[in-house]
Amino acid sequence: QVDVVESGGGLVQAGGSLRLSCVASKDIFSIDTMNWYRQAPGKQRELVAFITSGGTTNYADSVKGRFTISRDGAKNAVHLQMNNLKPEDSGDYYCYAIAKAFGSWGQGTRVTVFS
């Protein structure tokens, strides 16, 4: 099992940027898939982006071209660079690590985008 801790959320004006980080308790390249989810108030949690151990990435249509997921092996971290933020990007962002069929959630970090 792997533990993950998110950071980097905050308050930002629409059009601005934030970078979220998720630090894992083991080698990031040994984790099958690292995912970023978000949940807005009153809405279901949704997948925003993921990156596989092989480096394959995928994004929700709503964030394509604005968000970038990447890995930092030296820090065992996955980052989510979020540019051109919109109010609808607001929510709690969660890191979810899948390693050998076991999933681990972080505690979340809050992003608030105001217009």
Secondary structure, 3 states (H helix, E strand, C coil): CCCEEEECCEEEECCCCEEEEEEECCCHHHCCEEEEEEECCCCCCEEEEEEECCCCEEECCCCCCCEEEEEEHHHCEEEEEECCCCHHHCEEEEEEEEECCEEEECCCEEEEEEC
